[in-house]
Amino acid sequence: MLPHDLIAAVRSAWPVGAGLLAEIDSVGPSDRSLWLRAGQDFGLQAGDTCLVKVGRQPAARIDLRFVGPDVSFGCVTALVADLKLTSGMQAALWPAPGEARSGRATSFVSFVEKAGRDVQVWVPAVPHVSCPDEPHLDYFRGDRLIGSGVVTRQDDRFWYASFRAAPSWQAPGALRGTTQPSSPLSPSPPLASVPASAPTVEVLPQVGDAVVVRTDADIERRRFVAQVFEVTTGGALLDAGENDGLAVGQEGKIYREGAVVGRIEVVRAQPTYAVIVSRAKDRESAVELRLGDEVRFGPPPPAPTEVGTIVRVTARDLITVRLTVAQPPLGTPLAVKARGQTAAVALLIVAEDGLAGGFVIPASVTVPPAAGMQLVLEAEE
């Protein structure tokens, strides 16, 4: 009952956090080329790039050279040794449609090297994205920031970046550099639950952790969030600088737990960091800056609209939703959320008496839909 080019028709409104997956149809000799079971029906074009992951490990980049009505041909660049691709494996459009539309970019930790106190992280270079010469990276485990860094060098496959643990993880006993990667949907344990006497273990990124790039679009629209990573008697150090458009005299707002608690002013700016001080303005009192304080130089992102909650899943793809809005956006791509992460994209097609019926788009599913998951309409920034 659905048009064959449904994905192409709704891609312009694809949620930012949602992926778009295509299956590998066949693989050429020596894994140097392959065919995908997706083409113009997915809105793909020659020149697009896909990323193949094996488990959490980024394994290969695919650069599309030919796109037909329902198939595509691409050249493979290996990101691991002894690469072995097979029919049925999934390749994700990279950047995803929502990210490409908004100028955002996400990659993943591929390899971690440690020499003494220095940590270098290998990150597959995100294609088709404009960013400063030394891109700033934020490392996430699930939906929790674990650290940040700056790209120091790069080649045709990888960015090689530094890593500095986020202040919220610089506490005894926090989840640190474990050998077993946690699920991207697993909640991080609260720091308060850890005994104060627990030994301090070094924070390290893990293979598969998400890496969010601070792009030129993020900088131009002032939508990035900077963090205080050190506090001195002369001011606090912020992980944003001239590369992020900051200059002496600029002002921003301090956020703690999502609320504005004061204002800051930039008193010194270097390419990758800035020195800030707290300023009183409009009857506000100057506040003492703390490690981990967040600073925004633009407005906060608009809040998404919760549309409803899945109460039933039939035949894996059909969903029944209990609505939380009077008039749900029928036919509009909605993000299916599981523990704060986007698990799929869904469309609602009928609504009556507080319930709605629809389906999830199979090519978007990273976690199978289940009762209790929320449907959200994201607001464009």
C-alpha positions as CSV (number, residue, x, y, z in Angstrom):
1,M,0.0,0.0,0.0
2,L,3.0,2.3,0.4
3,P,4.8,4.0,-2.5
4,H,8.2,2.5,-3.4
5,D,9.8,5.9,-3.1
6,L,8.3,6.7,0.3
7,I,11.7,7.4,1.9
8,A,12.7,9.8,-0.8
9,A,9.4,11.6,-0.4
10,V,9.8,12.2,3.4
11,R,13.6,12.6,3.6
12,S,13.3,16.4,3.7
13,A,11.7,16.1,7.1
14,W,13.9,13.2,8.4
15,P,14.6,13.6,12.2
16,V,18.1,14.8,12.9
17,G,19.0,11.9,15.2
18,A,17.7,9.2,12.9
19,G,19.7,7.0,10.6
20,L,18.9,5.6,7.2
21,L,20.1,2.1,6.6
22,A,20.5,0.1,3.3
23,E,21.4,-3.5,2.9
24,I,24.4,-4.8,1.0
25,D,23.3,-6.8,-2.0
26,S,26.6,-8.2,-3.2
27,V,30.3,-7.6,-2.7
28,G,33.0,-7.3,-5.4
29,P,36.5,-8.9,-5.5
30,S,38.7,-8.1,-2.5
31,D,35.9,-6.1,-0.9
32,R,36.8,-3.1,-3.0
33,S,33.3,-2.5,-4.3
34,L,29.7,-3.4,-3.7
35,W,26.0,-3.0,-4.6
36,L,23.4,-1.7,-2.2
37,R,19.7,-2.5,-2.2
38,A,18.8,1.2,-2.2
39,G,18.9,3.9,-4.8
40,Q,16.7,6.8,-6.0
41,D,13.9,5.3,-3.9
42,F,15.9,6.2,-0.9
43,G,16.8,9.6,-2.3
44,L,20.5,8.6,-2.8
45,Q,22.7,10.3,-5.3
46,A,26.1,9.6,-6.8
47,G,28.7,11.1,-4.5
48,D,26.9,10.2,-1.3
49,T,28.8,8.2,1.3
50,C,27.7,5.4,3.6
51,L,29.3,3.9,6.7
52,V,29.4,0.2,7.6
53,K,29.8,-0.8,11.3
54,V,30.5,-4.3,12.6
55,G,29.0,-4.3,16.0
56,R,30.2,-0.9,17.3
57,Q,33.3,-0.9,15.2
58,P,33.4,1.5,12.1
59,A,34.6,-1.0,9.4
60,A,34.2,0.6,6.0
61,R,33.3,3.8,4.1
62,I,31.4,3.4,0.8
63,D,31.5,6.2,-1.8
64,L,28.6,5.8,-4.2
65,R,29.5,6.1,-7.9
66,F,26.3,5.0,-9.5
67,V,22.7,5.3,-8.3
68,G,19.8,3.5,-10.1
69,P,16.1,3.4,-9.3
70,D,16.5,0.8,-6.5
71,V,20.2,-0.1,-6.4
72,S,23.5,1.7,-5.9
73,F,27.1,0.9,-6.7
74,G,30.0,2.1,-4.5
75,C,33.7,1.9,-3.9
76,V,34.9,0.6,-0.5
77,T,37.6,2.2,1.7
78,A,38.5,-0.2,4.6
79,L,38.7,1.3,8.1
80,V,39.8,-1.9,9.7
81,A,42.4,-4.6,8.9
82,D,41.1,-7.9,7.3
83,L,37.8,-6.3,6.3
84,K,35.1,-8.9,5.3
85,L,31.8,-7.6,3.9
86,T,28.9,-9.9,3.2
87,S,25.4,-9.7,1.7
88,G,22.8,-8.5,4.1
89,M,25.1,-6.3,6.2
90,Q,23.8,-2.7,6.7
91,A,25.3,0.5,5.5
92,A,24.2,3.8,7.0
93,L,24.0,7.0,4.9
94,W,26.7,9.3,6.3
95,P,25.9,12.0,7.4
96,A,22.3,10.9,8.0
97,P,19.6,12.9,6.1
98,G,18.6,15.0,9.1
99,E,22.2,15.9,9.9
100,A,23.1,16.7,6.3
101,R,20.0,19.0,6.1
102,S,21.0,20.9,9.3
103,G,24.8,21.0,8.8
104,R,25.5,18.7,11.7
105,A,27.9,15.7,11.7
106,T,28.6,12.6,13.8
107,S,31.3,10.0,13.6
108,F,32.4,7.2,16.0
109,V,35.5,6.2,17.9
110,S,37.5,3.7,15.8
111,F,40.7,3.2,17.8
112,V,42.3,4.6,20.9
113,E,46.0,5.0,21.5
114,K,47.5,5.9,24.9
115,A,51.1,6.9,25.5
116,G,51.7,8.0,29.0
117,R,49.2,10.7,29.8
118,D,48.5,11.4,26.1
119,V,45.4,9.9,24.5
120,Q,44.9,9.9,20.7
121,V,41.6,8.9,19.2
122,W,41.1,7.7,15.6
123,V,37.8,8.9,14.2
124,P,36.7,8.2,10.6
125,A,36.7,11.6,8.8
126,V,33.1,12.7,8.2
127,P,32.5,13.4,4.5
128,H,30.7,16.4,2.9
129,V,30.9,18.6,6.0
130,S,32.5,22.0,6.4
131,C,34.3,22.6,9.7
132,P,37.4,24.6,11.0
133,D,40.9,23.4,10.2
134,E,41.2,22.0,13.7
135,P,37.7,20.6,14.3
136,H,36.4,20.4,17.9
137,L,35.0,17.0,18.8
138,D,32.6,16.0,21.7
139,Y,32.6,12.3,22.7
140,F,29.4,10.7,23.9
141,R,28.5,7.4,25.5
142,G,24.8,7.0,25.0
143,D,23.4,10.5,25.6
144,R,26.1,11.5,28.1
145,L,29.1,13.6,27.3
146,I,32.3,11.9,28.4
147,G,34.9,14.2,27.0
148,S,36.1,16.5,24.2
149,G,39.1,17.1,22.0
150,V,40.6,18.7,18.9
151,V,41.7,17.2,15.6
152,T,45.5,17.6,15.4
153,R,46.1,15.8,12.1
154,Q,44.2,13.9,9.4
155,D,44.5,11.7,6.3
156,D,42.1,10.5,3.7
157,R,40.5,8.0,6.1
158,F,40.8,9.3,9.7
159,W,41.0,12.3,11.9
160,Y,43.5,11.9,14.8
161,A,42.2,13.8,17.8
162,S,43.1,14.5,21.4
163,F,40.8,13.6,24.3
164,R,40.1,15.3,27.6
165,A,37.6,13.8,30.0
166,A,34.5,15.9,30.8
167,P,34.5,17.4,34.3
168,S,31.4,15.4,35.2
169,W,33.4,12.2,34.8
170,Q,36.4,13.4,36.8
171,A,35.2,11.8,40.1
172,P,36.1,8.6,41.9
173,G,34.5,5.4,40.7
174,A,32.7,6.8,37.7
175,L,32.3,4.4,34.7
176,R,35.8,4.6,33.2
177,G,37.5,2.9,30.3
178,T,35.9,-0.5,30.8
179,T,36.8,-3.2,28.4
180,Q,33.2,-4.2,27.6
181,P,31.4,-1.5,25.6
182,S,28.1,-0.5,27.0
183,S,25.0,-0.4,24.9
184,P,24.4,3.1,23.3
185,L,21.0,2.9,24.9
186,S,22.2,2.0,28.4
187,P,21.8,4.7,31.0
188,S,25.0,5.8,32.7
189,P,25.2,5.2,36.4
190,P,24.7,8.3,38.6
191,L,28.0,9.5,40.1
192,A,26.2,10.0,43.5
193,S,25.7,6.3,43.8
194,V,29.4,5.6,43.8
195,P,31.1,5.5,47.3
196,A,33.5,8.4,47.9
197,S,36.2,5.9,48.8
198,A,36.2,4.2,45.4
199,P,39.5,4.4,43.5
200,T,39.9,6.9,40.7
201,V,40.2,5.2,37.3
202,E,41.2,7.0,34.1
203,V,38.4,8.0,31.7
204,L,39.0,6.7,28.2
205,P,36.7,6.6,25.1
206,Q,35.6,3.3,23.8
207,V,35.3,2.0,20.3
208,G,31.9,2.9,19.0
209,D,31.3,6.0,21.2
210,A,29.6,8.7,19.2
211,V,31.7,11.7,18.2
212,V,29.9,14.9,17.5
213,V,31.7,17.4,15.3
214,R,31.4,21.2,15.8
215,T,30.8,22.2,12.2
216,D,30.8,25.5,10.5
217,A,27.0,25.5,10.5
218,D,27.0,24.9,14.3
219,I,29.4,27.8,14.7
220,E,27.5,30.1,12.4
221,R,24.2,29.4,14.1
222,R,25.7,29.6,17.6
223,R,24.1,26.3,18.5
224,F,27.2,24.6,20.0
225,V,27.5,24.2,23.8
226,A,30.9,24.9,25.3
227,Q,32.1,23.6,28.7
228,V,34.3,25.0,31.4
229,F,37.2,22.5,31.8
230,E,39.5,24.4,34.2
231,V,39.0,27.2,36.8
232,T,41.8,29.6,37.7
233,T,42.2,32.8,39.7
234,G,42.2,34.8,36.5
235,G,39.1,33.2,35.0
236,A,37.8,29.9,33.7
237,L,39.0,28.0,30.6
238,L,36.3,27.2,28.0
239,D,36.6,24.6,25.3
240,A,35.7,27.0,22.5
241,G,37.9,29.8,21.0
242,E,38.6,31.8,17.9
243,N,38.0,28.7,15.7
244,D,34.4,28.8,17.0
245,G,33.9,32.5,16.3
246,L,34.7,33.8,19.8
247,A,36.4,37.1,20.4
248,V,37.2,39.3,23.4
249,G,34.2,41.1,24.7
250,Q,31.6,38.5,23.6
251,E,29.0,37.5,26.2
252,G,27.2,34.2,26.8
253,K,24.9,32.6,29.3
254,I,25.9,30.0,32.0
255,Y,23.7,26.9,32.2
256,R,23.6,24.4,35.1
257,E,21.2,21.4,34.8
258,G,19.5,23.2,31.9
259,A,18.8,26.4,33.7
260,V,20.5,29.8,33.2
261,V,22.4,30.8,36.3
262,G,24.4,33.8,35.1
263,R,26.4,35.5,32.4
264,I,30.0,35.4,31.2
265,E,32.3,37.6,29.2
266,V,35.3,36.4,27.0
267,V,38.4,38.2,28.2
268,R,41.0,36.2,26.1
269,A,40.6,34.1,23.0
270,Q,43.0,31.5,21.5
271,P,42.2,29.3,18.5
272,T,40.8,26.3,20.5
273,Y,40.0,27.8,23.9
274,A,39.0,31.0,25.6
275,V,39.3,32.6,29.1
276,I,36.0,33.7,30.5
277,V,34.9,35.6,33.7
278,S,31.5,35.9,35.3
279,R,29.7,39.2,34.8
280,A,26.7,40.7,36.6
281,K,24.1,42.3,34.4
282,D,20.5,43.4,34.7
283,R,20.4,42.9,38.5
284,E,21.9,39.4,38.2
285,S,24.7,38.6,40.6
286,A,28.0,37.4,39.4
287,V,28.2,33.6,39.9
288,E,31.3,31.5,40.7
289,L,32.2,29.5,37.6
290,R,32.5,25.7,38.1
291,L,34.0,22.8,36.3
292,G,31.5,21.4,33.8
293,D,29.4,24.7,33.6
294,E,27.9,24.9,30.1
295,V,28.0,28.1,28.1
296,R,25.9,29.1,25.2
297,F,26.4,32.1,22.9
298,G,23.1,31.6,21.2
299,P,19.6,30.7,22.2
300,P,18.9,27.1,23.5
301,P,17.4,24.7,21.0
302,P,13.6,24.7,20.7
303,A,11.9,21.9,22.7
304,P,10.5,18.9,20.8
305,T,6.9,18.0,20.9
306,E,5.9,14.7,22.5
307,V,3.2,13.2,20.2
308,G,2.5,10.0,22.0
309,T,3.6,6.6,23.4
310,I,3.6,3.3,21.6
311,V,1.2,0.9,23.3
312,R,1.2,-2.0,20.8
313,V,3.5,-3.3,18.0
314,T,2.1,-5.7,15.4
315,A,4.0,-7.6,12.7
316,R,7.2,-5.8,13.8
317,D,6.4,-2.5,11.9
318,L,2.8,-1.5,12.7
319,I,2.3,0.6,15.8
320,T,-0.6,1.8,17.9
321,V,0.1,5.0,19.8
322,R,-1.6,6.7,22.7
323,L,-1.6,10.4,21.9
324,T,-0.6,13.2,24.1
325,V,-1.6,15.9,21.5
326,A,-5.0,16.6,20.2
327,Q,-4.0,16.8,16.5
328,P,-1.1,14.5,15.7
329,P,1.0,15.4,12.6
330,L,-0.2,12.7,10.2
331,G,2.2,11.7,7.5
332,T,5.1,13.6,9.1
333,P,8.3,11.7,10.1
334,L,8.5,11.3,13.9
335,A,11.5,10.2,15.9
336,V,10.9,7.1,18.0
337,K,12.8,7.5,21.2
338,A,14.1,4.8,23.5
339,R,16.0,6.0,26.7
340,G,16.7,9.4,25.1
341,Q,18.1,7.9,21.8
342,T,16.4,7.8,18.4
343,A,15.6,4.2,17.6
344,A,13.6,4.6,14.4
345,V,11.4,6.9,12.3
346,A,7.6,6.4,12.3
347,L,4.7,7.8,10.4
348,L,1.2,8.1,11.8
349,I,-1.6,7.7,9.2
350,V,-4.9,7.6,11.2
351,A,-6.0,9.0,14.5
352,E,-9.2,8.7,16.5
353,D,-10.3,8.9,20.2
354,G,-6.9,9.6,21.6
355,L,-5.2,6.7,19.7
356,A,-3.3,6.7,16.4
357,G,-2.1,4.0,14.0
358,G,1.0,4.0,11.8
359,F,4.2,2.2,11.1
360,V,7.9,2.5,11.5
361,I,10.1,2.7,8.4
362,P,12.2,-0.5,8.4
363,A,15.3,1.3,6.9
364,S,15.4,3.6,9.9
365,V,15.3,0.9,12.7
366,T,18.4,0.7,14.9
367,V,16.3,-0.7,17.9
368,P,13.1,-2.6,17.2
369,P,10.0,-0.7,18.2
370,A,8.4,-1.7,21.5
371,A,5.6,-0.6,23.9
372,G,6.7,2.4,26.0
373,M,8.8,4.1,23.3
374,Q,7.8,7.7,22.7
375,L,7.1,9.5,19.4
376,V,8.5,13.0,19.2
377,L,8.2,15.7,16.6
378,E,11.6,17.5,16.5
379,A,11.7,21.3,16.1
380,E,14.0,22.7,13.5
381,E,16.6,25.2,14.8
